[in-house]
Amino acid sequence: MVGSSDLNRDKVREFISGLMHEIAGISPEKITEDATVENELRMESVAFVEMQVSIEEEYDIELDPIEVVELNRFGAIVDYVLSCIRDRSK
């Protein structure tokens, strides 16, 4: 688990991007701020759930699965995860 004081948006983005590459085989070039899970990233639901669980375990947070799906855009998901990390440390 990573401490929240060691985190910034770039580190969270890099971690999630790495998970998408590792779990779903998405090439790093496709993982842009505006890439959507439905279109550019085309993640299967099983891979998406595996990614979410990995994020929760890494940062000791709980993500709302519905909110993550509704955010859809990679950049928005990174911001949501970072927000949950910061809220946990309050």
NORMO-V178026 format. One record per helix or strand of 3 or more residues. SS is the DSSP state (alpha for helix, beta for strand). FROM is the first residue (numbers start at 0). TO is the last residue. If there is no record, write none. Layout:
SS;FROM;TO, SS;FROM;TO
//
This chain:
alpha;3;5, alpha;8;23, alpha;27;29, alpha;44;58, alpha;64;70, alpha;73;87
//
